[in-house]
Amino acid sequence: MTTGSVTTRGVTAGAKTKRRILLTGFEPFDGREHNASWIAVSALAQQHPPGVELRAALIPVCWGAPRRVLDPIIAEWQPHVIIGMGEGEAGVFRLETMANNTRRERADYDGRFPEGRVIDPHGPLCRTASADCSTLCRELAERCIPVRVSTDAGAFLCEELLYTLEGMRAAQETLDTVLFVHVPPFGTALEFRGQQRVCDEALLLEFASLLLACVQALPHKSVNYLSE
């Protein structure tokens, strides 16, 4: 199992900087060749929208991987926003609003079952998403994207990722917003912006770009960002 992420660099305290947004996606699993979440975030990370700096991190579908992979990236790069994605159900994009401190008894990519039934034995029973999912859902729906707000992140690695990230947000001063989105599986059909489409790289980049624009429009903490 390989782990990939773009190279990060240190941030000088007090320096003017763009708003840093970390994107995360998962590796393929369950015998699939592609994972739509990684296709979406890796394609978006290659774009150069004004006012933001994007980085992407690839998460293995392995118990404990979210913290192992993201701890050093977040400590060094100090993102302001993290947008995580994972594969969900066909035909709809789900904005996850709750992460429970629980693990399903399911084998990961390496065939290992979770060592414990909770993600963090010292953590709360659940953590709510810090992103304004209601506003994001409304904005995306107005653009004719099939989207809904969800309270069930699945109790697998997607749930572990959201729960872990919200815990990191509480401990990281620069990190003000965490969002997790389930995207349709790669290659599945859906109605998107009034047309019958296939969930391919072009659609995933279009969705990710629209999502990013909506996230950027949300209010956030006052930080010394570089205006462009």
N, C-alpha and C positions, 0 to 999 in steps of 0.2 A: 504494500500500500504506500503510495507516494503522497507527499504533501507539498503543495505549491502555493506560493504567495508572492506578490510583487515585492521588490526590495523596498524597505522603509528606511527613513533616515531620521535623525534626531531633530527636535524642534527647539529653537532657541527661545527661552522664556522672555516674554515681553515684546518679541519681534512681531511686526505686522505679518500676517499670513492669510492665505485663503482659508475658507471653511473646509476643513478636512473631513471627508466622508469615506468610511471604510465599508466595502461591499463584501459579503461572504456568500459562498455557494458550496454545495456538496458534490463530492465525487459520485460517479455512477454506482449503483448497487442493485441487488436482486437480479443480476444477470443482464442489466441494461447496458447499452453502449454509451448512452449519453445521459446527462442529468441537466434538465432544463434550467435549474437554478444557477449552475456554474456557467452555462452558455450565456445566460442573461447578464450576470454580473461581470464576467470577463469581457464581453462585448462592450458593455457600458463603460468599463474602466479604460477602454481605448479612446473614448471620446474626450473632448476638451471643453466642457461647458464653462462659461465665464463665472468667475467668483468662487470656484470650488476646485479642490484637488482630490482626485479619486484614487483609491487603491483597492485591490481585490485580493481576497484570501480564500484559498481552497481548503475545505474542511473534510477530512475523512469521515466516513460513516462508521465511526468506532466510538464506543463508550469512552467518555472522558476527553475526546479529541477537541471539543470546543475550547476548553480552558487551556489545554496544552498548546494549541496552535495560536490562540489569540492573546494570551497573557503577554508574551514578549512584544507582539506587534502593537498592542494598545499602550503598553508602558513606554515604548520608544517613540511611536508616531503621534500619540495622543489625539485620536480623532474626536471631532465634535459630534458626529452622527455615525451610527452604524446601521446599515440596511442589510439584513440577512434574508436569504431566500432558500426555499427547499421545494421539492416536488410534492404536490398534493393530488387533488382529484381533477379529472378532465372537465373542461368547460367553464372553469371559474378560477378567479384569483381570490385568495382568502387572506385578509389582514388579521393576524392573530393578536388578540387583546389580553390573553392570560396564559401564564406558564405555571404549571403545577410542579411541585417538588416531588416528582415521581418518575419511575422508569418502568417501562413495560418489560416483561420477561421475554425478550426477543434477542436473537443472535445478531451481532453486528457484522460488518464486512469480513472481519477476521474469524467469525464463528464463535466469538466470545459472548457470553451472557453478562449482564451488568453485575458488578460485585455487590451492589446494594440496591434496594428498591427505591431509594431516594437519590436525588442529584447531589444535594448538600445536606448532610446530617445536622448541620448547625443553622440552616437557612429556614425561612418561613415556609408555610404550607404552599403558598402561591405568590407570584409576583405579577402585577399588572403591567401591561406595556406602557411605556412613557410616551410613545407617539400618539398623536391625535388621530386615531383610526377612523372615527366617525367623520371627521372633516375630509380625510383622505378618501374614504369610501364615496362620499358625496361628490367630490371633485372628479374622481375617476369614472363614476357612474354617469356623470354629465358628459363625459367624453365617449360614452357608449362602450365602456369596458365592462365585461361581466365580473363583478366584484361583490364581495360581501364581507361583513365583519364576523369573525369566528372566535369562539371561546374554547376550542378544542385543538390544541397544537399537536396531538397525536401520541404523546408519551414515549416518543422515540428520540432520535437525535435532534430533530427540529425543536421539540419542546426543551430538551436539555440546552440547546444553543440559546433560545430566548431567555430561559431562566438564568443561565450563566451570564449573559450579556447585561441583563437588568441588574444583577448583583454587581457586576463590574461598573456599571453606570453610577451606582451609589458610592463607589469608592474612587472614581476618577473625576477630578474636578472639571476637566475640559469636556467630558462626554455628557451632552444634555439630552440626546434623543436616541432611542433604540426602536427599530421597526423590524418586524419579521413578516414575510409574505410567502404563502404557499402558491406556487405557480403551477399551471397544468403540466402534465408529463409531456416530454418532448415527442413530437410526432402525432399528438392527438388533435382531434378536430374541435373547433369552437366557433361561436359567433363573436367577432371582434370588430368593434367600430362599424357595425351595420353590415358586415360581410362575413360569409363563411370562410374561415381560414384554417390553416394548420399551424400548430404551435412549433414553428421553426425558428431559426436564429433571427430572421428579420422581424418576426412578430415579437419575440422576446426582447430584442433591443428597443423596439418601438414602445413596448410596455414599460421597460425599465427607464427609458428616457422620460416618459410621461410621469412615471412615479417620482423620479428624481425632481422634476420641475414642481410637482405638488408638494413634496417634502421641503424643498427650498422656500416655498411660499408660506410655510407655517411659521408662526412666531417662534423665536428662539432667544436664548440668553444673550445679553449684550456682551460681545467679545470684540476685540480689536481686529476685525477682518479687513482684508484688503478689498477696496471697492474697485470694480471694473466697469 
